[in-house]
Amino acid sequence: MAREALFSCSDHPTACAAAEWLGRHPAYALLAAGALIASLFLAGLLLSVRGDRRARARFDAFVHASGGTSGREGEPVGELVVSGRPARVSTFRTGTKTTFPWTRYAIEIADPSFEMEIRDRRALATAGSFVDLGDPAFDENFLVSTNDEPRALRIMTASVRRLVCEAGEIARVVRSPFSLRVHQGRVIFEAPGKFDGGDFDRRFRLALQAGAAIADGLGRSG
C-alpha cells in the first residue's frame, strides 16, 4: 500500500512553486540562505550588545550607589570605599567555548605574609587541612584554610562568619562557588554572576563588608 505523502503540493502550492523556482535558480537559493544566516547573526549580536549595556548600567549603578566611581578597562571597573577601606570592583569571564561572567573585588592590606581562604564546601577541590571555627552553621557550609590558624581564629569573628554565610548565598546553584581569600597583601572575593539590581547586589555588598571586617581584623591582630 502506498504511503501517504507528508507534504502535498495541492495543499501548499505557493511553497511548491517557490521550491521549484529555487531549484531552477540555485544561486538565489544560496543568497537566500546567506541572508538568513546573516540576519540571525545580526540579531544575536544586537541582543548581546543590549545585554552588555544593561550589565554595564547595573555595574555603574551598584558602584555609584556605594559612593564610588566607575570606568572601563575592557570590562567595567569601579573604585569605592567600604567601612573606610578602598576596594576595587571588576568583572571578568571564565571558560573558553562558553564564557561565564564573574564579579570580584580586592581590598589592599598591609600584611603580605598572611594567607587565608574561605571556600564553600561544595567547591570541587576540598583536599587539605582546614580550621574548625566551632560554629556549626558556618563549619557545615564553609572551609577555612590558612598559614596562621591562631590569627585566623581571631579574625573570623561571629559578625564576619555571619556576613560570609549571607554572602555565600550568591552562588548556591553553581558548582564552583565564590571564593573569599587573603592572598599576597589583598583580600579578594570572587563570585559567579553579575550585578542585577537585586539579590546579587545585596549579597555582594555583604561580601564587601566581610572583606573590610577581615582587613580590619588583620590590622588589629598583626
KEKE-3310 file (N, C-alpha, C; in steps of 0.2 Angstrom, whole numbers, plus 5000, padded with zeros to 4 digits):
npx = (5004:5003:5012:5005:5009:5019:5020:5010:5008:4996:4990:4999:5003:5010:5022:5027:5029:5038:5049:5052:5056:5067:5075:5077:5085:5098:5108:5101:5096:5106:5110:5099:5099:5112:5108:5098:5106:5115:5106:5101:5113:5116:5105:5108:5120:5115:5107:5116:5124:5114:5112:5125:5125:5115:5121:5132:5126:5120:5131:5138:5128:5128:5141:5140:5130:5136:5144:5155:5166:5166:5173:5180:5190:5192:5183:5170:5176:5177:5179:5178:5173:5172:5167:5178:5188:5197:5191:5192:5182:5178:5174:5175:5177:5175:5181:5181:5175:5161:5158:5157:5151:5159:5161:5171:5180:5194:5203:5216:5229:5240:5248:5258:5261:5252:5240:5224:5210:5193:5181:5167:5159:5155:5163:5174:5187:5193:5203:5215:5221:5210:5202:5194:5181:5172:5158:5144:5134:5142:5153:5148:5145:5156:5174:5189:5205:5223:5238:5241:5234:5230:5229:5219:5208:5206:5202:5191:5178:5161:5153:5159:5158:5144:5142:5149:5142:5129:5133:5137:5126:5126:5130:5123:5119:5129:5143:5156:5158:5159:5174:5183:5197:5213:5227:5243:5244:5231:5214:5203:5188:5178:5164:5153:5143:5134:5130:5113:5104:5097:5096:5109:5117:5114:5120:5133:5137:5136:5147:5157:5157:5161:5174:5180:5179:5187:5200:5201:5202:5214:5223:5221:5226:5239)
npy = (4994:5011:5024:5038:5054:5066:5079:5089:5096:5101:5105:5115:5125:5137:5136:5125:5130:5140:5132:5125:5136:5140:5129:5129:5141:5140:5149:5160:5153:5150:5163:5167:5159:5163:5176:5174:5168:5178:5188:5181:5181:5194:5198:5191:5197:5210:5208:5203:5215:5224:5217:5218:5232:5234:5226:5234:5246:5242:5238:5251:5257:5250:5253:5267:5269:5265:5275:5276:5277:5273:5265:5260:5246:5238:5227:5232:5243:5248:5260:5261:5264:5255:5254:5262:5257:5256:5249:5239:5235:5224:5215:5199:5186:5168:5152:5144:5140:5142:5156:5163:5175:5183:5192:5202:5209:5218:5222:5231:5226:5228:5218:5206:5193:5185:5172:5166:5157:5156:5144:5138:5123:5115:5116:5111:5106:5101:5096:5095:5104:5110:5124:5122:5131:5130:5134:5128:5131:5138:5130:5119:5123:5130:5130:5134:5138:5141:5149:5153:5148:5152:5166:5167:5162:5172:5182:5178:5182:5181:5191:5192:5179:5178:5187:5181:5169:5174:5181:5170:5164:5169:5161:5148:5139:5136:5125:5128:5138:5154:5162:5168:5176:5179:5185:5188:5201:5206:5206:5196:5194:5183:5179:5170:5177:5193:5210:5213:5222:5217:5203:5198:5210:5214:5204:5204:5216:5213:5204:5213:5220:5210:5207:5220:5219:5208:5214:5224:5216:5210:5221:5224:5212:5210)
npz = (5000:4996:5003:5012:5007:5015:5013:5003:4987:4982:4993:4997:4987:4985:4992:4985:4972:4975:4979:4967:4959:4965:4963:4950:4950:4958:4963:4968:4979:4987:4990:4997:5008:5014:5017:5027:5037:5040:5045:5056:5063:5065:5073:5085:5088:5091:5102:5111:5112:5118:5130:5136:5138:5147:5158:5161:5164:5176:5184:5185:5192:5204:5209:5210:5219:5230:5233:5225:5210:5193:5178:5163:5158:5147:5152:5164:5178:5195:5208:5225:5243:5257:5274:5277:5270:5255:5240:5225:5212:5199:5184:5176:5164:5163:5156:5139:5127:5131:5139:5156:5166:5180:5196:5205:5220:5227:5241:5247:5259:5273:5276:5268:5271:5277:5274:5269:5266:5261:5257:5249:5254:5244:5234:5221:5223:5238:5246:5259:5274:5286:5296:5311:5316:5327:5325:5321:5311:5302:5299:5293:5281:5275:5272:5279:5276:5281:5284:5297:5310:5323:5322:5311:5318:5327:5318:5312:5317:5325:5319:5306:5302:5300:5290:5280:5278:5274:5262:5255:5249:5236:5226:5226:5216:5208:5203:5205:5217:5225:5231:5245:5249:5258:5251:5246:5251:5249:5251:5243:5234:5225:5214:5204:5192:5190:5193:5197:5201:5212:5222:5220:5221:5234:5241:5237:5242:5256:5256:5253:5265:5273:5269:5272:5286:5288:5284:5293:5305:5303:5304:5317:5323:5319)
capx = (5000:5007:5012:5003:5014:5019:5019:5006:5008:4989:4989:5004:5005:5015:5028:5030:5031:5045:5054:5053:5059:5074:5078:5080:5090:5102:5112:5097:5095:5112:5109:5093:5102:5116:5104:5095:5112:5117:5101:5102:5120:5115:5100:5111:5124:5111:5105:5122:5126:5110:5114:5131:5124:5112:5126:5137:5122:5119:5138:5138:5123:5130:5146:5138:5126:5141:5148:5161:5167:5167:5176:5181:5197:5189:5177:5169:5179:5175:5183:5173:5176:5168:5170:5184:5193:5196:5190:5192:5177:5178:5171:5179:5174:5179:5179:5184:5169:5156:5161:5153:5153:5161:5162:5176:5183:5200:5205:5223:5230:5247:5252:5258:5263:5246:5236:5218:5205:5186:5178:5160:5161:5153:5169:5176:5193:5192:5208:5219:5219:5205:5202:5187:5179:5167:5152:5141:5131:5147:5158:5145:5145:5162:5180:5194:5212:5227:5245:5242:5227:5228:5227:5213:5203:5204:5199:5184:5173:5154:5150:5162:5155:5138:5142:5151:5136:5124:5135:5138:5120:5126:5132:5121:5117:5135:5147:5162:5155:5163:5180:5185:5204:5218:5232:5248:5243:5225:5208:5200:5182:5176:5158:5150:5137:5135:5125:5106:5099:5093:5099:5116:5119:5114:5124:5140:5138:5138:5154:5162:5158:5165:5181:5183:5180:5193:5205:5202:5204:5221:5226:5222:5229:5246)
capy = (5000:5017:5028:5045:5059:5070:5086:5089:5102:5103:5109:5121:5127:5143:5133:5121:5135:5143:5127:5124:5141:5140:5123:5132:5146:5139:5155:5163:5149:5152:5170:5167:5155:5168:5182:5171:5167:5185:5191:5178:5183:5201:5198:5188:5202:5216:5206:5203:5222:5226:5214:5221:5239:5233:5224:5239:5251:5239:5239:5258:5259:5247:5257:5274:5269:5264:5281:5276:5279:5268:5266:5254:5244:5232:5226:5238:5243:5253:5261:5263:5264:5252:5254:5266:5253:5257:5242:5239:5231:5222:5209:5195:5180:5161:5147:5145:5139:5145:5160:5164:5181:5183:5199:5202:5215:5217:5227:5231:5226:5230:5212:5202:5186:5181:5169:5163:5156:5153:5141:5134:5115:5112:5118:5104:5104:5102:5092:5099:5105:5116:5126:5121:5138:5129:5137:5123:5134:5140:5125:5114:5126:5133:5128:5139:5136:5147:5148:5155:5146:5156:5173:5166:5161:5179:5187:5175:5183:5180:5195:5190:5172:5179:5191:5176:5165:5178:5182:5163:5163:5172:5156:5141:5135:5135:5120:5131:5144:5160:5161:5174:5174:5184:5182:5192:5208:5208:5202:5195:5190:5182:5176:5169:5181:5200:5214:5213:5227:5214:5199:5198:5216:5214:5199:5206:5221:5209:5201:5218:5221:5204:5208:5225:5217:5204:5218:5227:5211:5209:5226:5223:5206:5210)
capz = (5000:4995:5009:5011:5007:5021:5010:4996:4983:4981:4999:4998:4980:4985:4994:4980:4967:4977:4979:4960:4956:4968:4960:4943:4951:4964:4965:4973:4985:4991:4993:5002:5014:5017:5020:5033:5042:5042:5049:5063:5067:5067:5078:5090:5090:5094:5109:5115:5114:5123:5136:5139:5140:5153:5163:5162:5168:5183:5187:5187:5197:5211:5212:5212:5225:5235:5233:5221:5203:5188:5172:5158:5156:5143:5156:5169:5184:5200:5215:5231:5250:5262:5280:5277:5266:5247:5236:5218:5209:5192:5181:5171:5161:5163:5151:5133:5122:5134:5145:5161:5170:5187:5198:5210:5222:5230:5246:5249:5266:5274:5278:5263:5273:5280:5269:5272:5260:5264:5252:5250:5255:5238:5229:5218:5226:5245:5250:5263:5281:5287:5303:5314:5320:5332:5323:5316:5305:5297:5298:5289:5274:5273:5273:5280:5276:5282:5286:5303:5312:5329:5319:5308:5323:5330:5313:5310:5322:5324:5314:5300:5299:5298:5284:5275:5277:5270:5255:5252:5245:5229:5221:5228:5210:5203:5205:5208:5221:5227:5235:5248:5252:5259:5247:5244:5253:5247:5252:5237:5234:5218:5214:5198:5191:5189:5197:5194:5204:5217:5227:5219:5223:5241:5244:5236:5247:5262:5255:5254:5272:5276:5267:5275:5293:5289:5284:5300:5310:5301:5307:5325:5326:5317)
cpx = (5004:5006:5009:5008:5013:5018:5015:5006:5001:4987:4993:5007:5010:5022:5031:5032:5038:5050:5057:5057:5066:5078:5081:5085:5094:5106:5108:5096:5100:5112:5104:5096:5107:5113:5101:5101:5114:5112:5101:5108:5119:5110:5103:5116:5121:5109:5110:5124:5121:5111:5120:5130:5120:5116:5130:5133:5121:5126:5139:5134:5125:5136:5145:5134:5130:5145:5155:5161:5168:5170:5176:5188:5195:5183:5176:5173:5177:5179:5178:5177:5171:5171:5177:5189:5192:5195:5189:5187:5178:5175:5176:5175:5178:5177:5182:5178:5163:5158:5155:5155:5154:5162:5167:5178:5190:5201:5212:5224:5238:5251:5252:5259:5257:5242:5230:5213:5198:5183:5171:5162:5159:5158:5172:5183:5193:5197:5212:5217:5215:5204:5194:5186:5174:5160:5148:5138:5136:5151:5155:5144:5151:5168:5185:5201:5217:5234:5247:5235:5225:5225:5220:5207:5201:5201:5192:5179:5166:5151:5153:5159:5148:5137:5144:5145:5131:5126:5136:5132:5120:5126:5129:5120:5123:5140:5153:5160:5161:5169:5182:5192:5208:5224:5237:5246:5236:5219:5204:5193:5180:5169:5155:5143:5139:5129:5118:5101:5095:5097:5107:5120:5120:5119:5132:5141:5140:5145:5159:5163:5162:5172:5184:5184:5186:5200:5206:5204:5212:5225:5227:5226:5237:5251)
cpy = (5006:5021:5035:5050:5064:5077:5086:5096:5105:5107:5115:5123:5132:5140:5129:5125:5138:5138:5125:5129:5141:5134:5125:5137:5145:5144:5159:5160:5150:5159:5171:5164:5160:5174:5180:5170:5173:5188:5188:5180:5190:5202:5196:5194:5208:5214:5206:5211:5225:5223:5217:5228:5238:5231:5230:5245:5248:5239:5246:5260:5256:5252:5264:5274:5268:5270:5281:5278:5273:5270:5260:5253:5237:5230:5232:5237:5248:5254:5264:5262:5260:5251:5257:5262:5254:5250:5244:5234:5230:5216:5205:5189:5174:5157:5149:5146:5143:5150:5162:5170:5180:5191:5198:5209:5213:5223:5226:5230:5227:5224:5207:5194:5182:5178:5165:5162:5153:5151:5138:5127:5112:5113:5111:5102:5106:5098:5097:5099:5111:5117:5125:5127:5136:5132:5132:5126:5136:5134:5120:5116:5128:5130:5133:5136:5142:5145:5150:5154:5151:5163:5172:5166:5168:5183:5185:5176:5181:5184:5194:5184:5174:5182:5186:5172:5168:5179:5175:5161:5165:5166:5149:5137:5133:5130:5123:5138:5149:5158:5168:5172:5180:5181:5188:5200:5211:5204:5202:5191:5189:5178:5175:5173:5188:5204:5214:5217:5224:5210:5199:5204:5216:5210:5201:5212:5218:5206:5207:5220:5216:5205:5214:5223:5213:5209:5222:5222:5210:5215:5226:5217:5205:5211)
cpz = (5000:5001:5008:5011:5013:5019:5003:4993:4982:4987:5000:4991:4980:4987:4988:4974:4969:4977:4972:4957:4959:4965:4953:4944:4957:4967:4970:4979:4990:4994:4998:5009:5018:5020:5027:5039:5044:5046:5056:5067:5069:5073:5085:5093:5093:5101:5113:5117:5119:5130:5140:5141:5147:5159:5165:5166:5175:5187:5189:5192:5204:5213:5214:5218:5231:5236:5230:5214:5199:5182:5168:5157:5152:5146:5161:5175:5189:5206:5220:5237:5254:5269:5281:5273:5258:5244:5229:5215:5202:5190:5177:5169:5162:5158:5144:5128:5125:5140:5150:5165:5177:5189:5204:5214:5226:5235:5248:5257:5267:5275:5272:5265:5275:5274:5272:5266:5263:5257:5254:5250:5248:5232:5227:5221:5234:5249:5254:5270:5282:5295:5305:5318:5326:5331:5318:5310:5300:5295:5293:5282:5271:5275:5274:5280:5277:5284:5293:5307:5318:5326:5315:5313:5326:5325:5312:5315:5320:5319:5307:5297:5297:5291:5278:5273:5273:5263:5251:5248:5238:5224:5223:5222:5206:5207:5208:5211:5222:5231:5238:5251:5253:5256:5244:5245:5251:5250:5246:5237:5226:5218:5206:5197:5190:5192:5193:5197:5210:5222:5226:5222:5231:5244:5243:5240:5254:5261:5255:5261:5275:5275:5271:5283:5293:5288:5290:5305:5309:5304:5314:5327:5323:5322)
residu = (MET:ALA:ARG:GLU:ALA:LEU:PHE:SER:CYS:SER:ASP:HIS:PRO:THR:ALA:CYS:ALA:ALA:ALA:GLU:TRP:LEU:GLY:ARG:HIS:PRO:ALA:TYR:ALA:LEU:LEU:ALA:ALA:GLY:ALA:LEU:ILE:ALA:SER:LEU:PHE:LEU:ALA:GLY:LEU:LEU:LEU:SER:VAL:ARG:GLY:ASP:ARG:ARG:ALA:ARG:ALA:ARG:PHE:ASP:ALA:PHE:VAL:HIS:ALA:SER:GLY:GLY:THR:SER:GLY:ARG:GLU:GLY:GLU:PRO:VAL:GLY:GLU:LEU:VAL:VAL:SER:GLY:ARG:PRO:ALA:ARG:VAL:SER:THR:PHE:ARG:THR:GLY:THR:LYS:THR:THR:PHE:PRO:TRP:THR:ARG:TYR:ALA:ILE:GLU:ILE:ALA:ASP:PRO:SER:PHE:GLU:MET:GLU:ILE:ARG:ASP:ARG:ARG:ALA:LEU:ALA:THR:ALA:GLY:SER:PHE:VAL:ASP:LEU:GLY:ASP:PRO:ALA:PHE:ASP:GLU:ASN:PHE:LEU:VAL:SER:THR:ASN:ASP:GLU:PRO:ARG:ALA:LEU:ARG:ILE:MET:THR:ALA:SER:VAL:ARG:ARG:LEU:VAL:CYS:GLU:ALA:GLY:GLU:ILE:ALA:ARG:VAL:VAL:ARG:SER:PRO:PHE:SER:LEU:ARG:VAL:HIS:GLN:GLY:ARG:VAL:ILE:PHE:GLU:ALA:PRO:GLY:LYS:PHE:ASP:GLY:GLY:ASP:PHE:ASP:ARG:ARG:PHE:ARG:LEU:ALA:LEU:GLN:ALA:GLY:ALA:ALA:ILE:ALA:ASP:GLY:LEU:GLY:ARG:SER:GLY)
# end
